[in-house]
Amino acid sequence: MSQPSQKKAFPLRLDPALYAAIERSAAGDLRSVNAQVECLLREALSRRGVRLAEPVRAKRGRPAKKAEGDEA
C-alpha cells in the first residue's frame, strides 16, 4: 500500500505556449512537467532570497530484501 502524497495538489491554468516550453524543458532535464514546474518555482524563489527546506525525495527502486529469519 502506498503512503498518501505529502504534496499540495491544485489546478493551474497556463498559456498553451508556456506549457509547451515547460514540457520541452522538462524533457531535456528528464523530468515530468510537474517536477519541472516545481524546480522552476524553487529556482525563482531562491533568486528572490526566499529560503526553502530541501524537498523530501521519494524512495526509488526495489525494497531491500529481508534477511532469512526476519519476520514481517
Jmol script that loads the backbone (N, CA, C; Angstrom):
load data "model"
ATOM      1  N   MET A   1       0.852  -1.173   0.000  1.00  0.00           N
ATOM      2  CA  MET A   1       0.000   0.000   0.000  1.00  0.00           C
ATOM      3  C   MET A   1       0.898   1.235   0.000  1.00  0.00           C
ATOM      4  N   SER A   2       0.598   2.206  -0.823  1.00  0.00           N
ATOM      5  CA  SER A   2       1.420   3.418  -0.894  1.00  0.00           C
ATOM      6  C   SER A   2       0.953   4.425   0.141  1.00  0.00           C
ATOM      7  N   GLN A   3       1.879   5.303   0.541  1.00  0.00           N
ATOM      8  CA  GLN A   3       1.548   6.340   1.506  1.00  0.00           C
ATOM      9  C   GLN A   3       0.888   7.499   0.768  1.00  0.00           C
ATOM     10  N   PRO A   4       0.012   8.228   1.449  1.00  0.00           N
ATOM     11  CA  PRO A   4      -0.611   9.380   0.797  1.00  0.00           C
ATOM     12  C   PRO A   4       0.433  10.441   0.473  1.00  0.00           C
ATOM     13  N   SER A   5       0.215  11.149  -0.592  1.00  0.00           N
ATOM     14  CA  SER A   5       1.145  12.182  -1.022  1.00  0.00           C
ATOM     15  C   SER A   5       1.187  13.315  -0.008  1.00  0.00           C
ATOM     16  N   GLN A   6       2.371  13.832   0.242  1.00  0.00           N
ATOM     17  CA  GLN A   6       2.535  14.942   1.163  1.00  0.00           C
ATOM     18  C   GLN A   6       2.532  16.270   0.410  1.00  0.00           C
ATOM     19  N   LYS A   7       2.299  16.239  -0.877  1.00  0.00           N
ATOM     20  CA  LYS A   7       2.314  17.457  -1.687  1.00  0.00           C
ATOM     21  C   LYS A   7       0.914  18.017  -1.833  1.00  0.00           C
ATOM     22  N   LYS A   8       0.855  19.324  -1.950  1.00  0.00           N
ATOM     23  CA  LYS A   8      -0.416  20.025  -2.132  1.00  0.00           C
ATOM     24  C   LYS A   8      -0.779  20.004  -3.611  1.00  0.00           C
ATOM     25  N   ALA A   9      -1.952  19.514  -3.931  1.00  0.00           N
ATOM     26  CA  ALA A   9      -2.428  19.493  -5.310  1.00  0.00           C
ATOM     27  C   ALA A   9      -3.379  20.665  -5.522  1.00  0.00           C
ATOM     28  N   PHE A  10      -3.248  21.329  -6.681  1.00  0.00           N
ATOM     29  CA  PHE A  10      -4.160  22.415  -7.013  1.00  0.00           C
ATOM     30  C   PHE A  10      -4.177  22.585  -8.532  1.00  0.00           C
ATOM     31  N   PRO A  11      -5.298  23.077  -9.077  1.00  0.00           N
ATOM     32  CA  PRO A  11      -5.371  23.276 -10.529  1.00  0.00           C
ATOM     33  C   PRO A  11      -4.530  24.489 -10.941  1.00  0.00           C
ATOM     34  N   LEU A  12      -3.933  24.402 -12.098  1.00  0.00           N
ATOM     35  CA  LEU A  12      -3.109  25.500 -12.610  1.00  0.00           C
ATOM     36  C   LEU A  12      -3.420  25.679 -14.088  1.00  0.00           C
ATOM     37  N   ARG A  13      -3.835  26.868 -14.456  1.00  0.00           N
ATOM     38  CA  ARG A  13      -4.130  27.165 -15.860  1.00  0.00           C
ATOM     39  C   ARG A  13      -2.943  27.911 -16.443  1.00  0.00           C
ATOM     40  N   LEU A  14      -2.421  27.405 -17.561  1.00  0.00           N
ATOM     41  CA  LEU A  14      -1.266  28.012 -18.222  1.00  0.00           C
ATOM     42  C   LEU A  14      -1.581  28.287 -19.680  1.00  0.00           C
ATOM     43  N   ASP A  15      -0.943  29.301 -20.208  1.00  0.00           N
ATOM     44  CA  ASP A  15      -0.990  29.560 -21.637  1.00  0.00           C
ATOM     45  C   ASP A  15      -0.395  28.338 -22.348  1.00  0.00           C
ATOM     46  N   PRO A  16      -1.011  27.867 -23.421  1.00  0.00           N
ATOM     47  CA  PRO A  16      -0.504  26.681 -24.107  1.00  0.00           C
ATOM     48  C   PRO A  16       0.964  26.806 -24.556  1.00  0.00           C
ATOM     49  N   ALA A  17       1.386  27.989 -24.976  1.00  0.00           N
ATOM     50  CA  ALA A  17       2.782  28.167 -25.400  1.00  0.00           C
ATOM     51  C   ALA A  17       3.728  28.030 -24.209  1.00  0.00           C
ATOM     52  N   LEU A  18       3.319  28.538 -23.051  1.00  0.00           N
ATOM     53  CA  LEU A  18       4.130  28.407 -21.843  1.00  0.00           C
ATOM     54  C   LEU A  18       4.230  26.942 -21.437  1.00  0.00           C
ATOM     55  N   TYR A  19       3.110  26.230 -21.475  1.00  0.00           N
ATOM     56  CA  TYR A  19       3.112  24.806 -21.140  1.00  0.00           C
ATOM     57  C   TYR A  19       4.038  24.035 -22.082  1.00  0.00           C
ATOM     58  N   ALA A  20       3.973  24.336 -23.366  1.00  0.00           N
ATOM     59  CA  ALA A  20       4.818  23.642 -24.345  1.00  0.00           C
ATOM     60  C   ALA A  20       6.297  23.898 -24.057  1.00  0.00           C
ATOM     61  N   ALA A  21       6.633  25.119 -23.676  1.00  0.00           N
ATOM     62  CA  ALA A  21       8.028  25.439 -23.359  1.00  0.00           C
ATOM     63  C   ALA A  21       8.483  24.689 -22.111  1.00  0.00           C
ATOM     64  N   ILE A  22       7.630  24.610 -21.105  1.00  0.00           N
ATOM     65  CA  ILE A  22       7.968  23.859 -19.882  1.00  0.00           C
ATOM     66  C   ILE A  22       8.105  22.378 -20.201  1.00  0.00           C
ATOM     67  N   GLU A  23       7.228  21.881 -21.060  1.00  0.00           N
ATOM     68  CA  GLU A  23       7.271  20.470 -21.458  1.00  0.00           C
ATOM     69  C   GLU A  23       8.588  20.144 -22.163  1.00  0.00           C
ATOM     70  N   ARG A  24       9.043  21.025 -23.055  1.00  0.00           N
ATOM     71  CA  ARG A  24      10.326  20.812 -23.747  1.00  0.00           C
ATOM     72  C   ARG A  24      11.487  20.864 -22.759  1.00  0.00           C
ATOM     73  N   SER A  25      11.439  21.824 -21.851  1.00  0.00           N
ATOM     74  CA  SER A  25      12.484  21.956 -20.844  1.00  0.00           C
ATOM     75  C   SER A  25      12.527  20.718 -19.947  1.00  0.00           C
ATOM     76  N   ALA A  26      11.361  20.230 -19.558  1.00  0.00           N
ATOM     77  CA  ALA A  26      11.274  19.038 -18.710  1.00  0.00           C
ATOM     78  C   ALA A  26      11.867  17.827 -19.422  1.00  0.00           C
ATOM     79  N   ALA A  27      11.546  17.673 -20.688  1.00  0.00           N
ATOM     80  CA  ALA A  27      12.077  16.537 -21.453  1.00  0.00           C
ATOM     81  C   ALA A  27      13.598  16.601 -21.523  1.00  0.00           C
ATOM     82  N   GLY A  28      14.144  17.801 -21.698  1.00  0.00           N
ATOM     83  CA  GLY A  28      15.588  17.962 -21.748  1.00  0.00           C
ATOM     84  C   GLY A  28      16.269  17.638 -20.429  1.00  0.00           C
ATOM     85  N   ASP A  29      15.553  17.836 -19.327  1.00  0.00           N
ATOM     86  CA  ASP A  29      16.094  17.556 -17.992  1.00  0.00           C
ATOM     87  C   ASP A  29      15.655  16.191 -17.457  1.00  0.00           C
ATOM     88  N   LEU A  30      14.961  15.422 -18.294  1.00  0.00           N
ATOM     89  CA  LEU A  30      14.445  14.090 -17.915  1.00  0.00           C
ATOM     90  C   LEU A  30      13.551  14.174 -16.666  1.00  0.00           C
ATOM     91  N   ARG A  31      12.660  15.138 -16.665  1.00  0.00           N
ATOM     92  CA  ARG A  31      11.711  15.336 -15.571  1.00  0.00           C
ATOM     93  C   ARG A  31      10.300  15.338 -16.128  1.00  0.00           C
ATOM     94  N   SER A  32       9.340  15.153 -15.235  1.00  0.00           N
ATOM     95  CA  SER A  32       7.940  15.344 -15.616  1.00  0.00           C
ATOM     96  C   SER A  32       7.675  16.847 -15.659  1.00  0.00           C
ATOM     97  N   VAL A  33       6.594  17.231 -16.304  1.00  0.00           N
ATOM     98  CA  VAL A  33       6.226  18.645 -16.342  1.00  0.00           C
ATOM     99  C   VAL A  33       5.994  19.145 -14.920  1.00  0.00           C
ATOM    100  N   ASN A  34       5.335  18.345 -14.103  1.00  0.00           N
ATOM    101  CA  ASN A  34       5.070  18.740 -12.721  1.00  0.00           C
ATOM    102  C   ASN A  34       6.372  18.989 -11.960  1.00  0.00           C
ATOM    103  N   ALA A  35       7.330  18.075 -12.079  1.00  0.00           N
ATOM    104  CA  ALA A  35       8.618  18.233 -11.392  1.00  0.00           C
ATOM    105  C   ALA A  35       9.365  19.452 -11.924  1.00  0.00           C
ATOM    106  N   GLN A  36       9.244  19.717 -13.223  1.00  0.00           N
ATOM    107  CA  GLN A  36       9.919  20.870 -13.816  1.00  0.00           C
ATOM    108  C   GLN A  36       9.323  22.177 -13.291  1.00  0.00           C
ATOM    109  N   VAL A  37       8.005  22.246 -13.194  1.00  0.00           N
ATOM    110  CA  VAL A  37       7.352  23.448 -12.664  1.00  0.00           C
ATOM    111  C   VAL A  37       7.816  23.673 -11.227  1.00  0.00           C
ATOM    112  N   GLU A  38       7.857  22.616 -10.420  1.00  0.00           N
ATOM    113  CA  GLU A  38       8.306  22.742  -9.035  1.00  0.00           C
ATOM    114  C   GLU A  38       9.760  23.218  -8.977  1.00  0.00           C
ATOM    115  N   CYS A  39      10.603  22.672  -9.818  1.00  0.00           N
ATOM    116  CA  CYS A  39      12.007  23.074  -9.871  1.00  0.00           C
ATOM    117  C   CYS A  39      12.139  24.548 -10.269  1.00  0.00           C
ATOM    118  N   LEU A  40      11.420  24.959 -11.293  1.00  0.00           N
ATOM    119  CA  LEU A  40      11.476  26.351 -11.743  1.00  0.00           C
ATOM    120  C   LEU A  40      10.971  27.316 -10.664  1.00  0.00           C
ATOM    121  N   LEU A  41       9.928  26.920  -9.949  1.00  0.00           N
ATOM    122  CA  LEU A  41       9.416  27.766  -8.868  1.00  0.00           C
ATOM    123  C   LEU A  41      10.443  27.885  -7.744  1.00  0.00           C
ATOM    124  N   ARG A  42      11.094  26.776  -7.389  1.00  0.00           N
ATOM    125  CA  ARG A  42      12.128  26.817  -6.355  1.00  0.00           C
ATOM    126  C   ARG A  42      13.285  27.720  -6.775  1.00  0.00           C
ATOM    127  N   GLU A  43      13.704  27.618  -8.043  1.00  0.00           N
ATOM    128  CA  GLU A  43      14.795  28.462  -8.544  1.00  0.00           C
ATOM    129  C   GLU A  43      14.398  29.937  -8.491  1.00  0.00           C
ATOM    130  N   ALA A  44      13.176  30.253  -8.899  1.00  0.00           N
ATOM    131  CA  ALA A  44      12.717  31.641  -8.896  1.00  0.00           C
ATOM    132  C   ALA A  44      12.655  32.189  -7.468  1.00  0.00           C
ATOM    133  N   LEU A  45      12.161  31.392  -6.540  1.00  0.00           N
ATOM    134  CA  LEU A  45      12.096  31.839  -5.149  1.00  0.00           C
ATOM    135  C   LEU A  45      13.492  32.029  -4.572  1.00  0.00           C
ATOM    136  N   SER A  46      14.402  31.147  -4.919  1.00  0.00           N
ATOM    137  CA  SER A  46      15.784  31.253  -4.444  1.00  0.00           C
ATOM    138  C   SER A  46      16.426  32.551  -4.931  1.00  0.00           C
ATOM    139  N   ARG A  47      16.196  32.898  -6.202  1.00  0.00           N
ATOM    140  CA  ARG A  47      16.737  34.153  -6.743  1.00  0.00           C
ATOM    141  C   ARG A  47      16.171  35.363  -6.015  1.00  0.00           C
ATOM    142  N   ARG A  48      14.967  35.230  -5.473  1.00  0.00           N
ATOM    143  CA  ARG A  48      14.345  36.339  -4.732  1.00  0.00           C
ATOM    144  C   ARG A  48      14.723  36.320  -3.250  1.00  0.00           C
ATOM    145  N   GLY A  49      15.562  35.364  -2.874  1.00  0.00           N
ATOM    146  CA  GLY A  49      16.020  35.303  -1.494  1.00  0.00           C
ATOM    147  C   GLY A  49      15.118  34.547  -0.547  1.00  0.00           C
ATOM    148  N   VAL A  50      14.157  33.816  -1.091  1.00  0.00           N
ATOM    149  CA  VAL A  50      13.254  33.024  -0.256  1.00  0.00           C
ATOM    150  C   VAL A  50      13.906  31.666  -0.019  1.00  0.00           C
ATOM    151  N   ARG A  51      14.131  31.335   1.244  1.00  0.00           N
ATOM    152  CA  ARG A  51      14.774  30.062   1.585  1.00  0.00           C
ATOM    153  C   ARG A  51      13.709  29.008   1.860  1.00  0.00           C
ATOM    154  N   LEU A  52      13.924  27.835   1.284  1.00  0.00           N
ATOM    155  CA  LEU A  52      13.023  26.708   1.488  1.00  0.00           C
ATOM    156  C   LEU A  52      13.832  25.511   1.979  1.00  0.00           C
ATOM    157  N   ALA A  53      13.192  24.647   2.715  1.00  0.00           N
ATOM    158  CA  ALA A  53      13.829  23.388   3.099  1.00  0.00           C
ATOM    159  C   ALA A  53      13.988  22.539   1.839  1.00  0.00           C
ATOM    160  N   GLU A  54      14.989  21.689   1.837  1.00  0.00           N
ATOM    161  CA  GLU A  54      15.179  20.781   0.701  1.00  0.00           C
ATOM    162  C   GLU A  54      13.956  19.877   0.581  1.00  0.00           C
ATOM    163  N   PRO A  55      13.539  19.574  -0.644  1.00  0.00           N
ATOM    164  CA  PRO A  55      12.378  18.705  -0.807  1.00  0.00           C
ATOM    165  C   PRO A  55      12.688  17.285  -0.341  1.00  0.00           C
ATOM    166  N   VAL A  56      11.680  16.600   0.165  1.00  0.00           N
ATOM    167  CA  VAL A  56      11.836  15.210   0.564  1.00  0.00           C
ATOM    168  C   VAL A  56      11.819  14.375  -0.703  1.00  0.00           C
ATOM    169  N   ARG A  57      12.877  13.646  -0.927  1.00  0.00           N
ATOM    170  CA  ARG A  57      12.987  12.823  -2.127  1.00  0.00           C
ATOM    171  C   ARG A  57      12.231  11.511  -1.935  1.00  0.00           C
ATOM    172  N   ALA A  58      11.511  11.102  -2.957  1.00  0.00           N
ATOM    173  CA  ALA A  58      10.800   9.833  -2.916  1.00  0.00           C
ATOM    174  C   ALA A  58      11.810   8.698  -2.975  1.00  0.00           C
ATOM    175  N   LYS A  59      11.520   7.634  -2.233  1.00  0.00           N
ATOM    176  CA  LYS A  59      12.387   6.462  -2.286  1.00  0.00           C
ATOM    177  C   LYS A  59      12.195   5.806  -3.636  1.00  0.00           C
ATOM    178  N   ARG A  60      13.306   5.413  -4.252  1.00  0.00           N
ATOM    179  CA  ARG A  60      13.239   4.801  -5.572  1.00  0.00           C
ATOM    180  C   ARG A  60      13.831   3.415  -5.521  1.00  0.00           C
ATOM    181  N   GLY A  61      13.422   2.582  -6.445  1.00  0.00           N
ATOM    182  CA  GLY A  61      13.967   1.236  -6.543  1.00  0.00           C
ATOM    183  C   GLY A  61      13.164   0.234  -5.735  1.00  0.00           C
ATOM    184  N   ARG A  62      13.682  -0.955  -5.727  1.00  0.00           N
ATOM    185  CA  ARG A  62      13.012  -2.042  -5.016  1.00  0.00           C
ATOM    186  C   ARG A  62      13.301  -1.965  -3.526  1.00  0.00           C
ATOM    187  N   PRO A  63      12.367  -2.461  -2.723  1.00  0.00           N
ATOM    188  CA  PRO A  63      12.634  -2.509  -1.288  1.00  0.00           C
ATOM    189  C   PRO A  63      13.778  -3.481  -0.999  1.00  0.00           C
ATOM    190  N   ALA A  64      14.485  -3.247   0.084  1.00  0.00           N
ATOM    191  CA  ALA A  64      15.591  -4.129   0.459  1.00  0.00           C
ATOM    192  C   ALA A  64      15.055  -5.524   0.754  1.00  0.00           C
ATOM    193  N   LYS A  65      15.855  -6.526   0.415  1.00  0.00           N
ATOM    194  CA  LYS A  65      15.473  -7.894   0.705  1.00  0.00           C
ATOM    195  C   LYS A  65      15.579  -8.134   2.202  1.00  0.00           C
ATOM    196  N   LYS A  66      14.658  -8.896   2.720  1.00  0.00           N
ATOM    197  CA  LYS A  66      14.689  -9.220   4.144  1.00  0.00           C
ATOM    198  C   LYS A  66      15.642 -10.392   4.359  1.00  0.00           C
ATOM    199  N   ALA A  67      16.396 -10.316   5.443  1.00  0.00           N
ATOM    200  CA  ALA A  67      17.318 -11.397   5.766  1.00  0.00           C
ATOM    201  C   ALA A  67      16.524 -12.623   6.183  1.00  0.00           C
ATOM    202  N   GLU A  68      17.111 -13.800   5.979  1.00  0.00           N
ATOM    203  CA  GLU A  68      16.434 -15.036   6.364  1.00  0.00           C
ATOM    204  C   GLU A  68      16.181 -15.023   7.856  1.00  0.00           C
ATOM    205  N   GLY A  69      15.015 -15.420   8.261  1.00  0.00           N
ATOM    206  CA  GLY A  69      14.690 -15.444   9.682  1.00  0.00           C
ATOM    207  C   GLY A  69      13.961 -14.184  10.128  1.00  0.00           C
ATOM    208  N   ASP A  70      14.013 -13.105   9.335  1.00  0.00           N
ATOM    209  CA  ASP A  70      13.277 -11.891   9.686  1.00  0.00           C
ATOM    210  C   ASP A  70      11.795 -12.121   9.446  1.00  0.00           C
ATOM    211  N   GLU A  71      11.001 -11.606  10.342  1.00  0.00           N
ATOM    212  CA  GLU A  71       9.560 -11.718  10.171  1.00  0.00           C
ATOM    213  C   GLU A  71       8.977 -10.356   9.852  1.00  0.00           C
ATOM    214  N   ALA A  72       8.003 -10.333   8.977  1.00  0.00           N
ATOM    215  CA  ALA A  72       7.388  -9.072   8.586  1.00  0.00           C
ATOM    216  C   ALA A  72       6.254  -8.706   9.479  1.00  0.00           C
TER     217      ALA A  72
END
end "model"
wireframe off; spacefill off
backbone 0.3
color backbone group
